[in-house]
Amino acid sequence: MSLAQTDNDTVAPRLAETAKLDAQQQQPPIAGVAMPAWKRPLYMGASVLLFLTQGLGMNLLTANIYQLQGSFSATTTEISWLSAAYMAPYASMSIALFKIRTQYGLRRFAELGIICFVVAAVLNLLITDLHSAIVVRALSGMAAAPLSTLGFLYMLEPFPQEKKLSLGISFALMSTLFASPIARIVSPTLLHFGGYRALYMFEMGLALIVFPIIYLLPLTAPPRANVIQRHDILSYLLLAVGFGCLAVVLTLGRLYWWFEAPWIGVLLAISVGSLALMLAIELPRTSPLIDFRWLFSGANMRMAGVLLLFRFVSSEQSSSAASFYQQLGLLNDQTVTLYAIILFASLVGGLFCAFLMTTRYVETAHVLALALIAGGAFLDSQSTSLTRPPQMFLSQAMVAAGAAMFLPPVMANGFRAAISRGGQYIVNFLVIFVFTQSIGSLFASAMLGTFVTIREKFHSNVLVEHILLQDPIVAQRVSQLSAAYGKVLGDKMLLNAEGLVLLAQQVSREAYILAYNDTFLIIGYSSVFGLIVILLHQAWRRLPWPRSSQPDAMPAQS
């Protein structure tokens, strides 16, 4: 998985504060007071820098997972524990942070959050082996959630109240997409400069740069309220255990293989048990942390389906395409131009979506997004072993632009619906969003990775069936491949064996390429299916059917 794409779950914080102001109206705005025009770019720039600081800390590891094997003397599977350790606490932190910030104040939250991140960044420089690195990455995951929350706070701060859920949310979500391509652009230079320690030093440098921002650019503090109850602590701990165990299972399940490692089943059982116990505790409460009856309403489930669809189709670029480049043997320094184009396409897509959010054609964003992602996926499904980054410039730019356009309309509608129900329902909406974006992203990457493995075995069997040494063409190919060892191996049998090994490697590579093509096709078909459903839904809404209003349901998502 590309952890970059799971960063979207931090949209909740600032929008939650906006919701409380709208719902409770405890502090009426002061007439005539507005942020000066010269100050607005500073807040927006601070937001982008905060997103980059948090996102690069997460994506620099993912982008260099193969390069870090030598530094830690570990296999790819063992290195993946670093990602699992990061995601385990990160998957649920936004839910707790909202209530903590509301009860203890935004200023204290901001100062403590940035200090924790700086400390975690410094600890990364002190690690000596893989075990200590796993512990520090878990701490980094906990410290990163407040920092990404502050990114949204700073992006929405300069916008007037009526534009926070249109322009503000669009720019904020667009900024979350920058860290992933930038991480792959700067990684070659950093690794050449000082290995894995240069990656962590760069992360620490960014943390120190954003440290004074909290003090130089203060945020408007919303009203404080006592919102934490005693039973909320137990409920959140159960939720954190459930989401954390599930995140570890989804991150490492396909690497250890689902039915081979017994501890995978144990963690999955703990996850299900913790969430079930939380459900049993929350249902009888009059003021629950999470209102499961409202959470599982039909409208909310439809919105969750839209968010899960987004995570699945956006994995074409964040997970499948990145793994495809690695299978071809492409290093980060060979894909710098490609990721620069992806970065530019994300910017263009985000700006166009922000424009649509200010017009009555906002529903068009989903149609264009799915059409672009489907087109890019179908183009990528024609890849071969000779495919190189220039052949994927157009397709990956289409996917990047589509991914930047999909999420803002859903998030804006979802928060408006939660606000209409009251401030306490914002936490319930956070559960939907966090689950679909963090856990949903891990689930999409795990399922697509598993699909690639299964299809590779299938294509390998088909290709091997046609490789017979009695075939003159096969014999000639083995002879050509073994010729490179002719000067060092005099034994004809050993020479022939080396040729067979090289041929087997080529067969495996071709099988993987065919498997990734199948994966791109699945993503393309899923995007087309989602596009058809959205068009039919829009057509249905425009028909003159009598519809009764249900105040407890979320408005239908486009």
Secondary structure, 3 states (H helix, E strand, C coil): CCHHHHHHHHHHHHHHHHHHHHHHCCCCCCCCCCCCCCCHHHHHHHHHHHHHHHHHHHHHHHHCCCCHHHHHCCCHHHHHHHHHHHHHHHCCHHHHHHHHHHHHCHHHHHHHHHHHHHHHHHHHCCCCCHHHHHHHHHHHHHHHHHHHHHHHHHHHCCCCHHHHHHHHHHHHHHHCCCHHHHHHHHHHHHHHHHHHHHHHHHHHHHHHHHCCHHHHCCCCCCCCCCCCCHHHHHHHHHHHHHHHHHHHHHHHHHHHCCCCCHHHHHHHHHHHHHHHHHHHHHCCCCCCCCCHHHHCCHHHHHHHHHHHHHHHHHHHHHHHHHHHHHHCCCCHHHCHHHHHHHHHHHHHHHHHHHHHHCCCCCCHHHHHHHHHHHHHHHHHCCCCCCCCHHHHHHHHHHHHHHHHHHHHHHHHHHHHHHHHHCCCHHHHHHHHHHHHHHHHHHHHHHHHHHHHHHHHHHHHHHHHHCCCCCCHHHHHHHHHHHHHHCCCCCCHHHHHHHHHHHHHHHHHHHHHHHHHHHHHHHHHHHHHHHHHHHHHHHHHHHCCCCCCCCCCCCCCCC
